[in-house]
Amino acid sequence: MSQKPFQFKEFTVNQNRCAMKIGTDGVLLGAWASLAHQPDSILDIGTGTGVIALMLAQRSPAILIDALEIDEDAYEQAVENFEQSDWGDRLFCYHAAFDEFVEEMQDEEKYELIISNPPFYAEDYTSENTRRNKARFVGALPFLELVEGVSKLLHPHGEFNTIIPHREETGFIEMAEQFNLSPKKITRVRGTEDSPIKRSLLSFSFHKNQPEIEELIIEISRHNYTENYKNLVKDFYLKL
């Protein structure tokens, strides 16, 4: 897996110290997240390289963009990536576990947008790299802990956006509803038109909604991308 810096159109992401490298899921989420409600404060949970926070800094004039990362090397790399970007004055990274952060921040000003590309490989498979395991596996941040924490940090009129395996969609929505978070938009992602749905992009709010449901197909054939996908990520990828 590449150790090289990943060059986007308006920023560079160093990733040599991070267990999880730049991937489609994070870029999809960073490009898809709705900014229609014009959030002034954003939180990226489990920021890794910091790519989603950087994408939101490019897309949004939000005054405050906080990021949270438990792994020390990833935290230090995210800080480095933030500082070398054009938006370093708006980006701040905390080095802490999510439960500690929630405990510390739940009585503070609430975030108007919370976003997370959470670890979600819950199967028994693990790699030999323990840091990669922590970054990838749901045991490091259970969905229940994520949703409950988000409910304590989210502004009453804010939105929570995430990406999860499609097979987890129904259970995740039911879990979120226990904390009064209702789905506002659901985008189901296929690799190609004939492939099964692999991911669900989900947006939640505290308001009861009839969710907008759609599909996104990434490729027509290998490296031949659909117009919808290109339109979504064209502001970021150099070759699109």
ABEGO torsion letter per residue (X at the ends): XBABBBBBAABBBBAAABABBBBAAAAAAAAABBAAAGBABBBBBGAEAGAAAAAAAAABABABBBBBBABAAAAAAAAAAAAABAAAAABBBBBBBAAAAAAAAAABBBBABBBBBBBABABABBBABAAAAAAABAAABBAAAAAAAAAAABBAABBBBBBBBAAAAAAAAAAAAAAGBBBABBBBBBABAABBBABBBBBBBABBBBBBBBBBBABABBGBBBAAAAAAAAAABAAX
